[in-house]
């Protein structure tokens, strides 16, 4: 059996963690090291750890392999064939290359015909005595690790394959996730035993997705954040392209002279910039907005997000953890004054929704209504760093769906009321001292009746300069006036868009499909004149 050797990255500074990365047997040994060293700051990354060896289909073959003479090795080819992986992955990888069908079939046939010879070569490289020694070591390591699993205090990332033919990794991953004190589990349904060798799997990207990289004792969401590479940012853009196409987003921005133009030319290039706006139902406006900023202006928006996006996944949640991983990869940061301070001090482009969850999970008939705190939450922070404030409005949710079963309806039914209270106790940890409607941060999911898609519209107002106004805006009244100005401009942006969209000839998805059919799939679809 082939295992990855444990790799430990050590640092001179005693405040930095030590990373242990192990696959299969290496995963067992990493857990054993963590159990014996509970006081050392360890971060474990384990791929299909072999703690389930006793339940695997190769364990019963161990006594047989010990007694079997060299001339009769019936179980040996079977074990090696399990290491060859899933043949369907070969087919999938070949088709994803985009080759002509005839060439794809040719490559696939060649791979399948040469696979038996690979197993024969592997048998020569890995003789019976070596394999037996490795299996015995695996058996011993698995037994020891399972007896000490309760002592592991290290933060652990479990990477589990769905098509592991050597070990029952799916069931074992769930067991370890329940047994370990600080763990996160990620599943890869189409991958085999050797996850690190799978095409398309990138360990560094996964570390970024789960916010597993840190330089000190605790995670700093700003200084420890590693921006996505072009390849990493391309993947979420490609996977969400269908939604971007359906929404047909129209982006408008305001130049220094007050003119409204199509595109993002009015957006400041240099940070710090604070974008403050309306949070559409379910946050539907986020995907087209983040994609356009990245593709058109090479600007990564660091969104201030609800803490629930950073909590450990719990069984029964509506959304799988992979959904939240994309937000973390693209720069989402838990809402807090400290994180806003750090982002603005690092000259980031920060996305802030003062209405938060109350706006994104609004009730029936409350579309385009702002639920902002009575007092300013961001003006003084922006002034401290001389950040530009860009108010913006988004319109279009009422052309995609209508809330038919909202929070008020759900609270009247015991089953839903209990669910809401349970989720709120677990996740709603923001604005505990706030008053008014914005203080209602109860976690729930409104039921929505879909409509034939219309179009999303965005208007970014003229940037408001705060540089040089620090002394002026120390006054609470002046600061509050600026806060009300930003709120008023957000409402003005939405009012403008709601009026102007009535004259958009391509507001309907059917009209946009017809336009693309006659003008090409990459052509920009016209809209109203700003």
N, C-alpha and C positions, 0 to 999 in steps of 0.2 A: 504494500500500500504506500502511496506517495502522500506525504504530508508537508505542509509548509512549516519551516522552522520558525519558532517564536522570534519575533524581532522586537527588541526593546530600544526605545529612543530615550537616552538619558541626557540630562542637562546639568550644567555646572550649578545653576541656581537651585537651591533646595525648595524654592516655592513653586517650581514648575513640575507638572505631573510626568509620570513615566507611562509611555504607551506600550502595551503588549498586544501584538497582532498575531492571532493563531487560527489555523484552519485544521479541522479534524482533530488529530492527536495534539497538535499545537494548542487547540482550544482547551483541551483537558489540562494541559500543563500550565496554561495561563491562569485558569481558575485555581489550580493547586497553589501557584505562587501567590495569588491574591489572598487565598485562605490562610496561608502561613505568614503573610505580611499585612495584616489589617491596618497598620498605622502608616503605611506608605501610600502616597497619593498616586493610585494607579488608574489608568483608563484602559479597559479591555475591549478589544474588537475581535469577536469570535465568529467565524464562519463555519456552520455545520459542526459544532463541537461534538466530539465522539463520546460524550458522556452516556449516550444511549447504546453503547456497544453490546451490552447484555441482551438488548432487544432486537439487535440487527439480524439480518438473515445470514451473515457470514460467521456469527458467533458459534452456532452449532457445528460449523465445519472445522473449527479449530482443533478439537480432539482427533477428528478424522485426518487432518493434515499432519498432526504429530505422529500418527501411527503409519501413515501411508509411505510405502517404499518409493524410492526415486523413479522406479520404472512405471509406477501406476499413480498418476496424479490427476484423478478424475475431477477433483474439486478446483484444481488450480486454474484451468481455463475459465471456469465459471466465475471465479472471483475477479480475474483480470477483465472478463467481458463486462462486468458491472462497472469497472473503472472507465470503460470506453465512453460512457455517457449515453444520452438519449439521441437516437438517430434522427428523430423529428427536428431536433435543434439544428442538425446539419442542413436539412431541407429548408428550414426557416431562414437560416443565415444566407443560404444560396439565393433564395428568392428576394431577400432584402437588398442584394447588391444591384438590383435593377438590370440584370443581364437579359439578353434575349432568351425566350423559352428553351430553344434548342441547346444553347450553351449552358443554361441552368441544369437541364437534364443530364448533359454530358458530365458536368462537374460533380453532380450528385452521384451518378453511377460510378465515377472514378473513386470518390470517397468511400462508398459502400464496399467496393471491390477490394480496396487496399486496407480496410479496417482489420480483417483477420491477420494480415501480415504485421500490422502494428502490434497486435496482441502477442504475436509470436516473438517479435523483437523485444517487447517488454518482458516477456518470460525469460529471455536470455539475460537481460540486464538485471532483473530482480529474481534471483534463484529462490528455490523453495526455502532454504535455511534463512535467508534474509527476510522473506515474507513472514515466515513463522515467528521469527524474533520480533518483528514489528507488531504482529497481531498480539503476541503475548505482552508486549509493552503497553499496547492499547488497552488490553483487558485490565492490566494492573493500574494504569493511570485512571481509567474510567471508574474503577472501584474506589480508589482513594479519593478522587475528586468528589464523587457523590456522597461520600461519608463526611466531607468537610464543606459542602456547598452552603451550609447555614452560616459559615464564618466569613463568607465573601462580602465585603463592604464596598468594593470598588464599583465605580460607575461602569456599566457594561452595555455594549451594543451587540445584539445578537442578529446575525445575518443568516437567514435560513432559506435553503432551496426547497422548492416544491416537488422537484423530480429527482431527489437524491436516491439512487438505487443501492447505495451501500449502507446507509443508516436511515432510521426513521426520524429524519430531522424535523419534519413539521410538528409532530407530536412532542418531540424533545424540546423544541424551541419554546412551545407554549408552557411546558413544565418548568423550564429554567426561568422563563419570564416571571412566572408566579413565585418561584423559590428565591430568586435573587432580590436583594433589597433595593437596588438602584439599577434598573435595566430598561432598555428600549429594544423592541423587537421589530424587525423588518423582514418581510417575506418576498421571495422572488420565485413566483409560481412556475416559470418556464425554465429554470436553471437546474443543473445537475449538481453532483457532489462537489466538484472542484469549482466553487463559485468564483474565486479570484482569477481563474483562467477563462471564464465565460466571456464571449464577445459582447460588448456593450455594457459590461459591468465596470464601473469606475469607483474604486474605494475612496479616493479623495473627494469625489462628488458626493458620495454617501455621507462622509464625515461632515461635509458642509451642510447637507440637508437636515441632519439631526442636531446641528449646532454642537458637535462633539469635539471641536478643536478649541483649546484654550491654552493660554500661556501661564496662568497663575492658578491659585487655589480655587477660584470661582470663575464662572464664565462672564466675560464682558461682551455684551452683544454689539458693541461698537468697535472697540480696539481689537477684539478677537475675530471679527467678521472678515471672511475672505470673499471678495466679490466673485461672481461667476465668470468663468472664462467664456469667450465667444461660443465655443461648442456647448458649454453648459447652459448658457442663456438661450441658445437656439432651440434646445429640446422643448422647454415649456412653451416657447413661441410657436413651434410647429404643432405641438399637441393641442394648443388652444386656437389654432388658426381658423378652425370651423366656426368657433364662436365669434371671432373677430369678423369673419365674413358675413355671418348671419346678422350681426348688429349693424354692419355698414357704418361704423363710427365716423362722425364728422367732427373734426377737431378745429376749433377756432381760438385764436389768441389775440391779444390787444398790444399794439405797438406803443412806443413811447409817446407818439403824437396822438394817441387815443383811437387810431383807426383799428377796426376789427378785420382780421384777415384769416383766410383759411390756412391751416397748418400751425406749426408751433414756433414760428419765427419770433413771436413776442415773449417767449420763455427765456429768462436769463440763463446764460451759459455757466457763469461762475457762482458757486455757493458762498455762504449758506443761503438757501431758499426754503421758505416754508409755504407749502401749498395747503390752503384751508378751504374745504368745500362741503357739499352735501353728499351724504352717504346713501346711495340708491338702495332699493330693496335687495337684500341678500348680498350687497356689495357687488352687484353685477357690473358696475362701471369699471371695476379694477383691471380686469384682463385687457380690454382694448387700450386702456390708458397706459398701463405699464409697458405694453408691447410697443405702442407708438412712440413713447418717450425714448425707449431703448433703441429702436430701429431708426428713428428720424433724427434724434438729437444726441444719441449715445449718452443719455442721462439715466442713471439707475435711481429710481425713487425708493427711498427708505421709508416704508410705511410704519406708522405707529399703530400697533395691532393689539387686539384683546388678548389677555394672558392665556386663554383657553387654547390658542394656537400653539402654545409651547408646553402644555401639560402632557404627561404620559398618556398614551392611548389606553382607553378602557373598553373592555368587551361590551358590545351593545351600542357603541356610539354610531351615529348616523353615517359619518364620514370616516374613511380609512385614514391611517396616519400619513400615507403617501400624499394625500391631498394637502396636508399642512406642510409637508416637507418642501414643496415648491415655494410656498410663501417664505420660508426661512432661507432657502437658497437665494431667493431674489431680494433679500434684505429686510424682511419684516422684523420689527423690534417690539418687545412687550411695552405697553403703555406705562410710562412713569415719567415724572419730572426729571429724574436723573438721566434717563436714556435720551430724553429730548435735549437736555443740556449737552450731553456728550455728542449727539449727532450734529447739533448746530455748531459746536466748538470745532468739529472736524470738517466743517464747511460742506456738509451733505445737502442733498435735495430731499427734504422731509415732507412726507404726505400725512396730513392730520385731519381727522374728522371729529370736530367737537361734539357732534350728536351721537357718535359711537354706535353701540348696539341698539340704542333706542330708536335711532333713525333707520338703521339697516333692517330691523325687525318691526317695522311700524304696523299700526293697525289699519283696518279698512278705512279708506277715504283720507288717509294721512299722507299720500304721496306728495312730495315736494314741500313738506312742512319741516322746518328746522326745529330741532330739540337741543338747543345749546344751553350750557350753564348760564346762570344769571351774571356771574362774574367772569372776568377774563382769565383764561388759563394759559395763554400762549404769548400775549403781547409783550410782556416784560422780558420774557426769555428771548424772544426775537430781537428786541431792542438791545439787549445785553451784548449780542454778537453782531449787531448791525445786519441782520438777515432781511432779505426782501420777502415780503408777504404777498403771495399771489392768490387772491380769492377766485374760486371757480364754481361753476354750476354744471350739473349734469341732468339731462332730460331724456326720457325714453322708456322708463320702466312700465308706464301705463300702456305702452304699445306692445308689450311682451307678456304681461300677465296681470291678474287682478287677485288681490287677497280675498279669500272667501271664508277662511276659518282662522281667526286671529287669536291673539293672546287673551282677549276678553272672553271669547267663546270657549277657549280651552280651559280657562280657570273655572268654568262652571261645571266641568266634568271631572269627577274625582280621579280617574285614571291619568288624564293629562295634567291635572293640577299637581299630583304627586310627582310625576316625572319632571315638571318644571321646577318644583321646589328642590328636588334632589340635584338636578343639574346646576341650578343656581348656587346652591351651597358649595358645590365642587369647583365651579368655574368663575362665578361673578365676584371678583375681588377688586373691582374698580369703582371709584366714585362713592365710596361708602359714606362719605361726609357730605355729599351733594344733596341739594333740595330740588323740588320740582320734578317734572316728568323725566328729565335726563337721569335722575337717580334710579329710575326703574330699569335695572340692567338684567331683569329676569331672562334666563336662557330658554328659548323655545324656538320652534320652527313653524312659521305660518304656512297654511295650505294655500296654494296658488293655482288659479285656473289659467292655463296658458292661452295666449292669443296668437293669431298669425303675426309673425315678427314684423315690427316696424323698423325704427332706426334710433340709434343713440346719438345724442348731440352733446358736445362739451364746449364751454366757453371759459377761457382763462382770462380774467380781468387784467387791467394794467397793474404791473408790480408796484407795491407800496414800499417806498424806501423808509428804512428805520435808522440807517447809519447817520450819525450826527444828531440824533434826536434823543439821546440818552438822558440828558438833563431835563428836557421838556417832558418826557414821558415817565419821569419819576413820580410825577403828580398822578394820583390814583384816578382823578376825574379825567385827565387828558388820556391816560391809558385806556380807561373805559370807553371814551369817545372813539378811539381808534378801533377798539374791539367791536363796537356797534357799527362802525363804518364798514369793517370787513364783513360782518353779518349782513348788512344791507346790500353790499355789492354782490354777495353770493345769491341773495334773493333776486337781485336785479338781473344777474346772469341767467337764472332759471326762467324768469319772466320773459326775457328777450328770446330765449330759445323756444319756449312754448309758443310764442307768437310767430316767430319766423318759420318754424317747422311746418306750419300750415301751408306755406307756399313752396315746399320742397316737392318737386315732381317725382322724386324717387324715395319717398318716405316708406312706401310699401316694399316688402321683399320681392314681390312679383315684378315690380317695375325695375328693381335693381338686377334681377336675374335676366330680364329681357335686354337690359342695357349691356350686361356683360356678354350675352350671347351674340350681340351684334357688333360690339366694339372690342372684344377680347377680354380674357379672364384677368388680365393684369391692369386694365385701364381704370383710372380713377373715376368713380361715379359722381356726377355733378350734384349740387345741392342748391339751396337758395342763395341769393346774393347777400353777403353780410351787410 
